[in-house]
Amino acid sequence: MLVFGTFKHSLELEQALADLEQNGISRKYIMVVQMDNDPRSPLQNIGKSRDRYYKGIEVAMACATASAVVGISIGFVLTWGPIWWALISALVGFTISFVIYLLANKNSHRHLPKKLPEVIVVVQCLEDQYTQVMDIMWKYRVLTVG
């Protein structure tokens, strides 16, 4: 007879598996399958914090370009020349705009706890062990049993 149980990924799952083994069900008759939360690959899913910094760098680069143009224009009049003033103004423009972007968007990022996937436990047992297996699963907070 097959018994299916769905658990949250927790210590209760480990305790249930240990209890099943102690009550005479061998490991070769227990199968544990972890379910996936997100079908996409992890490389396709960039976290919000990384995405926030990438967008900040894009905005800062645009502002640095604009600042460099202004620095070149002013550099023709100043003593160090247009190249040095373009580099200085680009660095200053990048830094200021990146800091302003991060301060303006600091509340947009929330740290949400990632939900762990559910785990399905399949137990092959004899008919007289069926109620014992079900009781062990319910004892350790199984979500569903079938």
CORJO-V402243 format. One line per field, one symbol per residue. ss: DSSP state (H for helix, E for strand, C for the rest). psi: psi as a letter, one per 40 degrees, with the letter a starting at -180 (. if undefined). burial: # if it has 24 or more other C-alpha atoms within 12 Angstrom, else .. Layout:
ss=???
psi=???
burial=???
This chain:
ss=CEEEEEEECCHHHHHHHHHHHHCCCCHHHEEEEECCCCCCCCCCCCCHHHHHHHHHHHHHHHHHHHHHHHHHHHHCCCCCCHHHHHHHHHHHHHHHHHHHHHHHCCCCCCCCCCCCCEEEEEEECCHHHHHHHHHHHHHCCCCEEC
psi=ihhhhhiihaddddddddddddfehideehhhhhihdheiidddghiddddddddddddddddddddddddddddddideidddddddddddddddddddddddfdeehighhhhiiihhhhhhiideeddddddddddffidih.
burial=..#######...#..##.##....#....#.#...................#...##.###.###.######............##########..##..##................#######......###.###.#.#..#.
